[in-house]
Amino acid sequence: MRYTASNGVEPEASTHGNKVGRVTVAITSLYRAY
């Protein structure tokens, strides 16, 4: 399980950090794109 500060994923969501982490990155990237 890898944690990235850029994603802001907390250790509590380690189980869902894999899928949720990618989703959050996509959402954040979209917001930054706009």
mmCIF file of the N, C-alpha and C atoms, coordinates in Angstrom:
data_MODEL
# 
_entry.id   MODEL 
# 
loop_
_atom_site.group_PDB 
_atom_site.id 
_atom_site.type_symbol 
_atom_site.label_atom_id 
_atom_site.label_alt_id 
_atom_site.label_comp_id 
_atom_site.label_asym_id 
_atom_site.label_entity_id 
_atom_site.label_seq_id 
_atom_site.pdbx_PDB_ins_code 
_atom_site.Cartn_x 
_atom_site.Cartn_y 
_atom_site.Cartn_z 
_atom_site.occupancy 
_atom_site.B_iso_or_equiv 
_atom_site.pdbx_formal_charge 
_atom_site.auth_seq_id 
_atom_site.auth_comp_id 
_atom_site.auth_asym_id 
_atom_site.auth_atom_id 
_atom_site.pdbx_PDB_model_num 
ATOM 1   N N  . MET A 1 1  ? 0.851   -1.194 0.000   1.00 0.00 ? 1  MET A N  1 
ATOM 2   C CA . MET A 1 1  ? 0.000   0.000  0.000   1.00 0.00 ? 1  MET A CA 1 
ATOM 3   C C  . MET A 1 1  ? 0.888   1.246  0.000   1.00 0.00 ? 1  MET A C  1 
ATOM 4   N N  . ARG A 1 2  ? 0.757   2.047  -1.034  1.00 0.00 ? 2  ARG A N  1 
ATOM 5   C CA . ARG A 1 2  ? 1.598   3.240  -1.131  1.00 0.00 ? 2  ARG A CA 1 
ATOM 6   C C  . ARG A 1 2  ? 0.772   4.479  -0.819  1.00 0.00 ? 2  ARG A C  1 
ATOM 7   N N  . TYR A 1 3  ? 1.381   5.407  -0.095  1.00 0.00 ? 3  TYR A N  1 
ATOM 8   C CA . TYR A 1 3  ? 0.679   6.644  0.245   1.00 0.00 ? 3  TYR A CA 1 
ATOM 9   C C  . TYR A 1 3  ? 1.391   7.824  -0.399  1.00 0.00 ? 3  TYR A C  1 
ATOM 10  N N  . THR A 1 4  ? 0.637   8.693  -1.036  1.00 0.00 ? 4  THR A N  1 
ATOM 11  C CA . THR A 1 4  ? 1.236   9.855  -1.686  1.00 0.00 ? 4  THR A CA 1 
ATOM 12  C C  . THR A 1 4  ? 0.648   11.123 -1.097  1.00 0.00 ? 4  THR A C  1 
ATOM 13  N N  . ALA A 1 5  ? 1.511   12.036 -0.710  1.00 0.00 ? 5  ALA A N  1 
ATOM 14  C CA . ALA A 1 5  ? 1.041   13.276 -0.099  1.00 0.00 ? 5  ALA A CA 1 
ATOM 15  C C  . ALA A 1 5  ? 0.245   14.094 -1.113  1.00 0.00 ? 5  ALA A C  1 
ATOM 16  N N  . SER A 1 6  ? 0.598   13.973 -2.384  1.00 0.00 ? 6  SER A N  1 
ATOM 17  C CA . SER A 1 6  ? -0.092  14.739 -3.421  1.00 0.00 ? 6  SER A CA 1 
ATOM 18  C C  . SER A 1 6  ? -1.567  14.345 -3.488  1.00 0.00 ? 6  SER A C  1 
ATOM 19  N N  . ASN A 1 7  ? -1.831  13.053 -3.283  1.00 0.00 ? 7  ASN A N  1 
ATOM 20  C CA . ASN A 1 7  ? -3.218  12.577 -3.352  1.00 0.00 ? 7  ASN A CA 1 
ATOM 21  C C  . ASN A 1 7  ? -3.974  12.958 -2.084  1.00 0.00 ? 7  ASN A C  1 
ATOM 22  N N  . GLY A 1 8  ? -3.258  13.103 -0.985  1.00 0.00 ? 8  GLY A N  1 
ATOM 23  C CA . GLY A 1 8  ? -3.914  13.476 0.255   1.00 0.00 ? 8  GLY A CA 1 
ATOM 24  C C  . GLY A 1 8  ? -4.716  12.321 0.826   1.00 0.00 ? 8  GLY A C  1 
ATOM 25  N N  . VAL A 1 9  ? -4.344  11.086 0.474   1.00 0.00 ? 9  VAL A N  1 
ATOM 26  C CA . VAL A 1 9  ? -5.070  9.921  0.971   1.00 0.00 ? 9  VAL A CA 1 
ATOM 27  C C  . VAL A 1 9  ? -4.611  9.604  2.393   1.00 0.00 ? 9  VAL A C  1 
ATOM 28  N N  . GLU A 1 10 ? -5.551  9.484  3.314   1.00 0.00 ? 10 GLU A N  1 
ATOM 29  C CA . GLU A 1 10 ? -5.198  9.209  4.705   1.00 0.00 ? 10 GLU A CA 1 
ATOM 30  C C  . GLU A 1 10 ? -5.011  7.707  4.922   1.00 0.00 ? 10 GLU A C  1 
ATOM 31  N N  . PRO A 1 11 ? -4.162  7.316  5.887   1.00 0.00 ? 11 PRO A N  1 
ATOM 32  C CA . PRO A 1 11 ? -3.896  5.899  6.169   1.00 0.00 ? 11 PRO A CA 1 
ATOM 33  C C  . PRO A 1 11 ? -5.164  5.142  6.545   1.00 0.00 ? 11 PRO A C  1 
ATOM 34  N N  . GLU A 1 12 ? -6.171  5.868  7.023   1.00 0.00 ? 12 GLU A N  1 
ATOM 35  C CA . GLU A 1 12 ? -7.414  5.209  7.414   1.00 0.00 ? 12 GLU A CA 1 
ATOM 36  C C  . GLU A 1 12 ? -8.095  4.592  6.192   1.00 0.00 ? 12 GLU A C  1 
ATOM 37  N N  . ALA A 1 13 ? -7.871  5.207  5.040   1.00 0.00 ? 13 ALA A N  1 
ATOM 38  C CA . ALA A 1 13 ? -8.497  4.707  3.815   1.00 0.00 ? 13 ALA A CA 1 
ATOM 39  C C  . ALA A 1 13 ? -7.514  3.833  3.054   1.00 0.00 ? 13 ALA A C  1 
ATOM 40  N N  . SER A 1 14 ? -6.671  3.117  3.801   1.00 0.00 ? 14 SER A N  1 
ATOM 41  C CA . SER A 1 14 ? -5.652  2.286  3.157   1.00 0.00 ? 14 SER A CA 1 
ATOM 42  C C  . SER A 1 14 ? -6.315  1.212  2.297   1.00 0.00 ? 14 SER A C  1 
ATOM 43  N N  . THR A 1 15 ? -7.450  0.686  2.776   1.00 0.00 ? 15 THR A N  1 
ATOM 44  C CA . THR A 1 15 ? -8.138  -0.377 2.036   1.00 0.00 ? 15 THR A CA 1 
ATOM 45  C C  . THR A 1 15 ? -8.668  0.169  0.715   1.00 0.00 ? 15 THR A C  1 
ATOM 46  N N  . HIS A 1 16 ? -9.296  1.347  0.772   1.00 0.00 ? 16 HIS A N  1 
ATOM 47  C CA . HIS A 1 16 ? -9.859  1.924  -0.440  1.00 0.00 ? 16 HIS A CA 1 
ATOM 48  C C  . HIS A 1 16 ? -8.913  2.955  -1.042  1.00 0.00 ? 16 HIS A C  1 
ATOM 49  N N  . GLY A 1 17 ? -7.739  3.083  -0.454  1.00 0.00 ? 17 GLY A N  1 
ATOM 50  C CA . GLY A 1 17 ? -6.778  4.072  -0.945  1.00 0.00 ? 17 GLY A CA 1 
ATOM 51  C C  . GLY A 1 17 ? -6.361  3.785  -2.372  1.00 0.00 ? 17 GLY A C  1 
ATOM 52  N N  . ASN A 1 18 ? -6.380  2.496  -2.759  1.00 0.00 ? 18 ASN A N  1 
ATOM 53  C CA . ASN A 1 18 ? -5.953  2.145  -4.118  1.00 0.00 ? 18 ASN A CA 1 
ATOM 54  C C  . ASN A 1 18 ? -6.919  2.696  -5.160  1.00 0.00 ? 18 ASN A C  1 
ATOM 55  N N  . LYS A 1 19 ? -8.198  2.368  -5.014  1.00 0.00 ? 19 LYS A N  1 
ATOM 56  C CA . LYS A 1 19 ? -9.182  2.811  -6.011  1.00 0.00 ? 19 LYS A CA 1 
ATOM 57  C C  . LYS A 1 19 ? -9.582  4.258  -5.761  1.00 0.00 ? 19 LYS A C  1 
ATOM 58  N N  . VAL A 1 20 ? -9.918  4.574  -4.514  1.00 0.00 ? 20 VAL A N  1 
ATOM 59  C CA . VAL A 1 20 ? -10.338 5.936  -4.186  1.00 0.00 ? 20 VAL A CA 1 
ATOM 60  C C  . VAL A 1 20 ? -9.216  6.917  -4.482  1.00 0.00 ? 20 VAL A C  1 
ATOM 61  N N  . GLY A 1 21 ? -7.985  6.495  -4.225  1.00 0.00 ? 21 GLY A N  1 
ATOM 62  C CA . GLY A 1 21 ? -6.839  7.378  -4.468  1.00 0.00 ? 21 GLY A CA 1 
ATOM 63  C C  . GLY A 1 21 ? -6.787  7.819  -5.915  1.00 0.00 ? 21 GLY A C  1 
ATOM 64  N N  . ARG A 1 22 ? -6.975  6.862  -6.812  1.00 0.00 ? 22 ARG A N  1 
ATOM 65  C CA . ARG A 1 22 ? -6.929  7.203  -8.244  1.00 0.00 ? 22 ARG A CA 1 
ATOM 66  C C  . ARG A 1 22 ? -8.088  8.102  -8.618  1.00 0.00 ? 22 ARG A C  1 
ATOM 67  N N  . VAL A 1 23 ? -9.255  7.832  -8.037  1.00 0.00 ? 23 VAL A N  1 
ATOM 68  C CA . VAL A 1 23 ? -10.438 8.651  -8.338  1.00 0.00 ? 23 VAL A CA 1 
ATOM 69  C C  . VAL A 1 23 ? -10.206 10.082 -7.871  1.00 0.00 ? 23 VAL A C  1 
ATOM 70  N N  . THR A 1 24 ? -9.665  10.220 -6.662  1.00 0.00 ? 24 THR A N  1 
ATOM 71  C CA . THR A 1 24 ? -9.416  11.565 -6.127  1.00 0.00 ? 24 THR A CA 1 
ATOM 72  C C  . THR A 1 24 ? -8.436  12.306 -7.020  1.00 0.00 ? 24 THR A C  1 
ATOM 73  N N  . VAL A 1 25 ? -7.419  11.607 -7.482  1.00 0.00 ? 25 VAL A N  1 
ATOM 74  C CA . VAL A 1 25 ? -6.418  12.233 -8.360  1.00 0.00 ? 25 VAL A CA 1 
ATOM 75  C C  . VAL A 1 25 ? -7.075  12.728 -9.632  1.00 0.00 ? 25 VAL A C  1 
ATOM 76  N N  . ALA A 1 26 ? -7.951  11.904 -10.202 1.00 0.00 ? 26 ALA A N  1 
ATOM 77  C CA . ALA A 1 26 ? -8.639  12.293 -11.437 1.00 0.00 ? 26 ALA A CA 1 
ATOM 78  C C  . ALA A 1 26 ? -9.497  13.529 -11.196 1.00 0.00 ? 26 ALA A C  1 
ATOM 79  N N  . ILE A 1 27 ? -10.224 13.534 -10.069 1.00 0.00 ? 27 ILE A N  1 
ATOM 80  C CA . ILE A 1 27 ? -11.099 14.670 -9.752  1.00 0.00 ? 27 ILE A CA 1 
ATOM 81  C C  . ILE A 1 27 ? -10.268 15.930 -9.531  1.00 0.00 ? 27 ILE A C  1 
ATOM 82  N N  . THR A 1 28 ? -9.204  15.789 -8.751  1.00 0.00 ? 28 THR A N  1 
ATOM 83  C CA . THR A 1 28 ? -8.357  16.952 -8.468  1.00 0.00 ? 28 THR A CA 1 
ATOM 84  C C  . THR A 1 28 ? -7.742  17.483 -9.753  1.00 0.00 ? 28 THR A C  1 
ATOM 85  N N  . SER A 1 29 ? -7.318  16.588 -10.622 1.00 0.00 ? 29 SER A N  1 
ATOM 86  C CA . SER A 1 29 ? -6.708  17.001 -11.891 1.00 0.00 ? 29 SER A CA 1 
ATOM 87  C C  . SER A 1 29 ? -7.727  17.763 -12.735 1.00 0.00 ? 29 SER A C  1 
ATOM 88  N N  . LEU A 1 30 ? -8.986  17.287 -12.702 1.00 0.00 ? 30 LEU A N  1 
ATOM 89  C CA . LEU A 1 30 ? -10.032 17.959 -13.482 1.00 0.00 ? 30 LEU A CA 1 
ATOM 90  C C  . LEU A 1 30 ? -10.261 19.372 -12.949 1.00 0.00 ? 30 LEU A C  1 
ATOM 91  N N  . TYR A 1 31 ? -10.326 19.504 -11.615 1.00 0.00 ? 31 TYR A N  1 
ATOM 92  C CA . TYR A 1 31 ? -10.529 20.827 -11.023 1.00 0.00 ? 31 TYR A CA 1 
ATOM 93  C C  . TYR A 1 31 ? -9.368  21.743 -11.374 1.00 0.00 ? 31 TYR A C  1 
ATOM 94  N N  . ARG A 1 32 ? -8.153  21.197 -11.327 1.00 0.00 ? 32 ARG A N  1 
ATOM 95  C CA . ARG A 1 32 ? -6.986  22.022 -11.647 1.00 0.00 ? 32 ARG A CA 1 
ATOM 96  C C  . ARG A 1 32 ? -6.976  22.379 -13.123 1.00 0.00 ? 32 ARG A C  1 
ATOM 97  N N  . ALA A 1 33 ? -7.497  21.479 -13.963 1.00 0.00 ? 33 ALA A N  1 
ATOM 98  C CA . ALA A 1 33 ? -7.528  21.735 -15.404 1.00 0.00 ? 33 ALA A CA 1 
ATOM 99  C C  . ALA A 1 33 ? -8.429  22.944 -15.686 1.00 0.00 ? 33 ALA A C  1 
ATOM 100 N N  . TYR A 1 34 ? -9.553  23.014 -14.976 1.00 0.00 ? 34 TYR A N  1 
ATOM 101 C CA . TYR A 1 34 ? -10.466 24.148 -15.158 1.00 0.00 ? 34 TYR A CA 1 
ATOM 102 C C  . TYR A 1 34 ? -9.926  25.348 -14.386 1.00 0.00 ? 34 TYR A C  1 
# 
